[in-house]
Each structure stands twice: as C-alpha cells, then as structure tokens.
Amino acid sequence: MSDGLSQSSVYTIFQDSRGFMWFGTGDGLNRYDGYKIKTYRNDFNPKVSSRNNFYGYKCVEDKNGNIFFSSRAGIVKYNFEIDKINTFYPQNDTLKFSGEIIVLDMLNENELWFCNANDSIFSYNFSSKKIKSVAFNDPTLRANSVFYRNAEMGSNGKIWYTLVYGIGCYDTKTTQFNFYLSEYYKKNNINWTGEFLTLTNGDLILACYKKTFLFSPSKNTINPIGGDSLNSLYFKSTLDKKGNVWLASVNNGLACFTKDGRKLFYKNNPTDPNSISGNLVSSLFIDKSNNLWIGVDGQGVDKININPPKFKLYRSGFENLGTFRSDFIKCFYETDDGKMFVGTHDGGVSVFDRKNNSIKNFNPEKPYKNTVSCFTKDSHGKIIMASSLGLSYFNPTNGTIQIIPTQIAPTGVHGQANILSLCYTTNHHLLVGTSMGLFVGKEVDGILSSIIKNNRFGSNYTYHIL
C-alpha cells in the first residue's frame, strides 16, 4: 500500500483504540480507516520546518483518544476532539522540546514519559503541569562525548536505553539505574543496538548488528535468536501471539525466527508481485487482528496475515449421525440455499448445512455401499446424482432416490461404464462423462429420455464437463 500515503517511506506504525492504523512517514502522519487515507501535517514551529513532519520511533495514546507521536521536531499531539495535530510543548518550553524526541509511554493515565536522543529522560504530569527530568547515566561514555541513544519503556515501568557498550535501565519507581551486558558487547564487538522489545515477563529481545538475542535481567542469561551470527543489520523487531520473533533488516528484507527454531526469510523478488516490496524494512507492527504491517523504505506498506489457517475436520463415525459415513470424499455440490452435498465412497450422500453446522446422511442401501461420484441440477431444479446405482434423481428433503432408466449400467458390473462427470446444458441436454465415453440424454416433457453414446473423442475417459 503506497497510493495515498503522504510519502512512501514509513518509519512508525500504530493502531489506536478505535482500530485506525497510523503511519508515520518522512513527510506527515497518515491515518487509514480500511478504505481511505487521511494525511496530517504539522505547520507549527517554522524554525524547524524542515523536520516538522518526520515521524519515527514510538507513539502512545491516552485515555481520551489523543495520541502523542515522536518526531524530529518535538512531541506532536493528535487531538481527537478537533481531529488535528500540533506540537506539544511541556510547560511551553519551545527551546528544550523542539528537537528530536522519543515518546516512551503513559504511566498512571496521567504521566507522559519521553526522552531526547542523547542526554535526559522526562516525565510530564498533566494534572500538576509539572515536568521532571533525570540525566541518562552511562558509565561507558567517555567524558565530553555525545552518544545517540535509543530507549524503550517496559510494562513494569522500567526504561531501557542504549549505552556505548551494553544497555542501561532506569526504574521509574525506585529512581535507580542499573547496567548490563557491557563486557558481552565488548567481547562480541557489539556497538549498536537497534531496538529493545520488552516482554511481559521483564525479558528483552535486543536487535543488534549481526546478532539478535533474548536477555533475561533477572536470570542474567543470554540466548541467541537465529544463531550466533546473522549476515544482516536488524534494527526493528516485534513478537507475534505464537512467540515468533519478526525482525526488520536494512538490507535483507524481513526475517522470522519461529518459536520451534525455524528461520524464515522474506526478500523482494522483482518478478514476483506477491513478494515483499523492498529489502529495506523501516517499521513493523502487529495489529489486533494479527496482521503484520511492514513499512518498506521508499515502497510504502505491506501487510501479511500471520494467522495460521484453521481447518475443521469432519470424520466418519457410524455411531454418530452428525458425521460423514466415509472418510473418502468423491465430490461436492453447493445448492442455491448454501447447503453442501457431499458424495462419498461406499457411504452414500451427505448434506452439510453450514448455517446449522449439521450433517444429514442418505443412503438407500445397508450396509452403506453406495459410492456417489458427481451431481448436477436439471432445468426444473431437480438434483441428478451419479452413483453405484447409476443415474438417479435425489430428493434432499426426504432422502428418496429415483433411478433414471438409461443405457448406462451401474458401476461395478464388468464391461459397464463408470460415471465420472455430469453437466446439464441450457438446451435441456444431460451430458454424462464416463469411462466408456460421453453419453448425451435429452429431456422431453420433463422426463429424461434415451441416452446415447457420443464417441468422437480420442479417449473414452471423460473426467470433467464445464
């Protein structure tokens, strides 16, 4: 999906409480309602106009439906009541909060937490209108150096952020700092962490250069994901409901590391229109319906439904009249009212009512030894069925079967025809495809009369008639 977006490079994706999809691009916000896209642009703060409409990183929605977006020109607020966006300046401080801001989360429904890219974490209380700040603590940073940081708030109120080597954690409840993985980063030459994915149990998935791993702070354990070495730079990640990890690459498309250990890779194939639209993936998001939205830099947005297909299995069971009498299904026929006729091998015909989720079985013989191969309908709406008994009219209301006298003997008799296909034409002819050629019958006064053989084909076997 690129048509209608304000720009084809999407850096953040979000679904609000009303189900709208939001796409932050390098030139505006886009809201998608499933049918059309509406674009929002910020015209405030002319001093940073070149950065006003670049949206990346994260966003958060408050209890009133307002959304706070990270941007390169400060915090941008979508006001639900007036359906507009504007720059949000805590305490009207346009100087401090006009640069690049990362929105972290909303705590206690009243505190907005955010940080700038290199030096401080902030919290703003909407009731008191007061703001608090704390400087990033990085023991691995050299004096007078500047380090561009990424940060993420977990569900337990802990803010995780990148160090020059390793990761740091600020606990909003205890106001304490802790530091992890410094030696591991140095040993493995990791000097960049693309993104934190915080799990509900407090563990983290860290997407780094050529290495992605699961880190448990409580157990101090590290478990590589997808192997110890990856030939790609992954910098975005998300986790689906099945526990599969999805990773966005800057050069290698999309990767999925499944919970059972499989590695799946999705790359752009110019000759395949159904492949991912590009290999530089800039954002990932899984919505409430388990669709994976993929922002592809310069190509717009792709969507994958990652719900596994669900199949309901209906097995035979003579003790249960709600199931088919045979597991060998020969044919299907759908009626105008949506019922499904199912022809079986040695089990007769079953009628599946999908509205009531019920199955009714019909068979004129006992034990059940009637094989049904195909159905069609004549000009009067009567169902014609081909089975071991030959051709017959089938009444699904009472299950009666009326044999149609023809020159085609029932199957199972040596030298006689196996009926393989049926078709009723608009000029009231019944075409019967068999193992002994094509037979044609004509309806006269509502009665199917003599069926004659037409043997003009190169092979006698007539499997399908359309």
N, C-alpha and C positions, 0 to 999 in steps of 0.2 A: 504494500500500500504506500504509494508515494504521491499519487494525484490528490491534490487538495491540501497537502501539508505546506506550511509556510517555507520549509526548507527540507531537503531530503536527507539531512544528517540529524539523527535523533540521538540525544545523549541521556535522556532520562524518560522512563515510562512509569505511569502510576494509574491506579484505578481508584476512584473516590467512592464514598459510601453510597452514592446513588447509581453506581455502575458505569459512569462515564470513564472513558480512557483518555488520559492526558499524555501528550508527547512534547517534551522539551527539546527544542532544536537550537541551532545557532542563530536563528532569526525568528524568535517568537514561540509562544505556547500554543498548542493545538488541542482542542477538546473534540473527541469523537463519540457520537451517540449511537453508533452502529449503522448510521445511514449517511451522515454528512459530518464535515469537519468545520469547526469554528476556530478562527485564529485570534489570539490576544497578543498585543504588543504593548510594551511599556514605553511611554513617551516622556517619562519624568527624568530628571537629573541630566541636563544637557552636557554637563562636564564629563560624563562617562557615556555619552550617547553611543559610541562605537561598541560598548559592551552591554548596553541596556537589555538586549533581547537574546543573550546567550544563556541557555538553561541547561545545567548539568547536575550531577550528583543527585541529592535526595530531596524529598518534599514530605510534608506532614499535614494532615487535616485535623482541624479542631472539632469540638462537639457541635458547632454551629454550621459546619459545612464549608468554612473558609479554609483555604489551602495556602500554605507557606512554601514557596519554592526557593531553592538555592539558585543563585545566579552570579555572574561576574560583576554585577553592579549592585550587590547587596541582596537583601531579602525581598522577594516580590510576593505580595499577598493577593490572592484571588478572593474578592468579596462576593460571597454567594448572593446576598440580598440584592445587590445592584448589578451583578454579573459583569464586573470589571476587575482589572488588575491595577495595582500601583505599588510603588516601592514603599516598604515598611521600614521606618527608622525608629528603633527603640530610643525613647527619651529624645526624639527629634535630633539625634546626633547624626547629621548627614556626613560629617567628616570621617568618623570612625567606621561607619557601617555602609559606606558606598563602594567598598572594594569587594573582592571575591569572598562569598560567604557560603558555608556548608551548613544546611539545616540538619539537625540531628534527630530531635523527637520532641513530643509534647508530654510532660510529666504532670500528674495530678490535674489534668484537664485545664491547667491554668498557667503552666510554666513552659515557655518555649526555650529549648536548648539549641545552641548553634555555636559555630566556631569560625574563625577566619583561617586562612590557609597556612599560617606559619607560627602565630605566637600565643593565641588565647582562646579559652572556652568561655562562653557567656550563657547566662540564663536570664530571661526576662519574665517578670511576674505581671500578668495583665491586670490584676486587681490593684496592686500597690503601685504599678507603673515604675517599679524599680528594677535595676539591672545589676547583676553580679558578674564578676569575671575572675578567672584564675588562669595563670600562665601555663602553657604546656611545659612539662618537666621532661627534659631529655638528657640523661647523663652521658649519652653517646655523642652529643653535639659539641663540636669544637667551639671555643669562645669566639664571639663576634661572627659566627656563621649563621646563614639563613637556610632553613630546610623546609621544603614544601611538603605539607602533611595531608594525609587522608584520615578521616575519622568516621566512626560508626557508633551508635548507641545501641546496646543490647537491651533485651526485655527486662533485665534486672537493674536497669538504671546505671550500668557501667559504661563509660565512654572509652572505647578502644581507639588508639591512634598510632600512626607510624613513627618510629624512631629512625635515626640514621642507620642503626643496626638493631633490629628487633622491634618489639611493639610495647607500647605503654598503656596503662589503664588508669582512668580516674573514676573513683567511686563517688557518685553524686550524694550518696547517703552518708558516708564516713569522711568524705573530702580527702581521702588518702590516695596516693599514687603507688602503683606497682609496675615493675618492668620485667619483661620476659624475652627469651629467645635471642639475646644479644650474641652469645657465643655460637649458637646454632646458625645464625645469619652469617657471622664471620667465617665459620668453618665451611659453609656451603656457598660462600660468595653471593649471598642474597643482599642486595642493597636497594631493593624497591618492592613495596607491597601494593598491589593494585587495589584490592578491596577486601574488607572484612565482611564475612557473612556470619552473623551471630545466631546461634541456635538456642532454642528454648531452654536447654539444659545447661547453658553457660559456655558450651564449647564454641570454637570458632573454626570456620573454613577460611584459609588465607590463600589468595591467588597471587602468586609472585612470579617473577621472571623464571621461566622454565621449571617451576616447582609449585605444586599446589598440595596443601596438606591440611589435615584436621588436627587442631591443637586443643588439648584439654587443660585449662589453667589449674583446675582443682587436682588433677592427677599428674600434671606436668608431663604429659605424654604427647608424642608427635607421630602421626600416621600419614604417610604419603598417600595421595589420591592420584590414581592413574599411573603409578610408577614413580621412581625416584627422579627421573629426568624427562622433561617434556620439551619438544623442539618448538615451542611457541611462547609468546608473551601473553598470558591471560591476565586480564585486569578487571573483569566483571564476573560475578558468579551468582547463582541462585539455586535453591533446593526445591524439588517438587514434592508432592504428597507421598510419593513412593520411596523417598530417600535418595533419589538420583541427583547428582550434582551436575549442573549445567554451567559451562564456562565460555566466556566471550574472549575471542582472540583478536589481536591487532593485525594478524597476517594469515591466519589459518582457519578462518571460519568459526564454527561452533563445535564444541565438544561436550559429550555427555559421558560421565563415569557412573555407571549404574551401581546400585547397592549390592548386586551379586557379582561385581568385579569386571563387568564388560566395559569396553571402551568404544564409544561411538563417535564418529566424526562427520560433520556436515560441511561440505565445501561448495563453493559456486562452480557450477558447470555451465558454461555459455551455451551448450547445445541442449540443456535440459531446463525448460521454463519452470519446472516444479522444484528446482534446487534452490538453496538459499541464495539471495540476490547479490551477495558480495561476501568477501572474506574478512573485511574489517568490521567486526561487530562492536558497536559502541554502547549498547544497553540491552538489558534483559529484564523481563518481568513476567511473573505467572499470575494470571487473574483468578477471580473466584470460580470460574468455570474450568479451571485447569488448562487454559490456553497459554502457551508460551509466546510472548511478544518479543520480537527481536529487532532492535534498531541496528540497521546496517548503514555505516557511514557513506553518505552520498547516494544511497539507494532507497531510502525510506524505511518502511517497517514490514517485516514478515511476521506471519502468525502460524504456529503449529499447535494443533490439538493433541496434547500428550495424554489424553485419557485413553487407556487401553480399551480395545473393543471388547464388549461384553456379549457373550453368547449364552442363550438359554437352551439347554439340551433337553429334548423330549425323547425318552427311550421307550421301547416296547415293554409291556408288562401285562400278562393275561389276567392277573389278579386285580388290575387297576384299570377301570374303564376310562380313566382320564388320560391314557397314554396310547400311542400307536401300537398296533398289534404286530408290527415288524420293524426292525431297525434298518431294513433295506428299502430305501425310498426310491421309487422309479420315476415319479413325475409330480408336477404341481399344476393347479389351475385355480385362478382367482375369479370369484363371481362378482357381479356388479355391486353387491352389498358388502364386499370386503371379506367374505369367507374364503378360506383356502381349502381346496380339495387336494388331498394327498393320496397318490396311488402307491401302493407298496407291493413288495414281492411276497406272495403267499399270505398276505394279511388283508387283502381287500382294499376298500377305500375308506379314508377317514376324512371328516370335515372338521377343520380347525376354525373356531370362532374367535378371532383375535380380540374382539371387543369384550367378550366374557371370559377370555383365556380358557376356553374349554374345548375338548376334543370328543367327537362322537364317531364311533366306528360302525361300518356297514359291511356285511359280508353274507351272501346267500348260502354259503357252504360251511359245514362244520366237519372236521376241524378246518381252521382258516387256511385254505389252499387256493385262493383266487389272487392272481397277480394282475395288477392294473398298470397299463403302460402309458396311456395318454387320455386326454379329454378334449372335447370341443363343444360348441353350442350351435344348434341349428337356428333357422330364421324365426322359430316360434319360442325361442328361449329354452328349449329342452336340452338337457345335458346328454351328450353322446359319449360313451365310455368304451374304451378298448381294453379287454382283459383276457384272462384264460378262457372265458366263456365265449369269446368273440366280440362282436359289436352289440351294444345294448343301450337302451335309454335308462338313465339313472335319475330317480326322483329323490333329492336330498331331504325332502320333508318327511317321508315315511320310510326311506331306505329301500324302496322296491326297485327291482331291476327287470326291464322288459327286453328280452332278447330280440334283436333285429335279424330276421332270416336273410342270409346272404349266401353267395357262392364261396365266401371265405370261412373255412372251418376253424374251430377253436385251436389255439396253440397247444402244443404237447402231443398232437397227432402227427405221426411220421408222414412227411411229404406235404403237410399243410402250411399255411402262411403264418408267420409271426407278425402281429401288427405293431409297427414301430412309431407311426405318427398319424395325426388326423388334422384335417383343415376343412372348414365349411366355407364355401365361396358365396359371393353376393348373388350369383345366379342359381343358387339353391342346389349346388353340387357338393357332395361329400367326397373329399379326396382321402384315400386310405393308403398310407405308405406301409409296405410290408417287406418281408424278407424274400418275397416272390414277385416284387414289382409294385407298380402303382395301380390301385383299383379306383374306379370312379362310380359313384352312385348318384342317382337323381331323385329329388323329392317331387312326388306327384300327389296333389291334394293332401299335403301334409303328411304323406306316408313315404318313407324311403323305399324305393323300389330297386329293381335289378342293379346289382353292382357288377361292372365288367372290368376286365383287366386291360391296362394300357402298358404295353411292354416295349416302349420306344427308347428306353434309356440304356446306357452302356452297362449299367449294373442293376441287378434286381433290388438291392437293398436301398430302401427309401427311408432315411432316418429322420429328416426334417422337412416340413412343408410350411411355407410362410405365405 
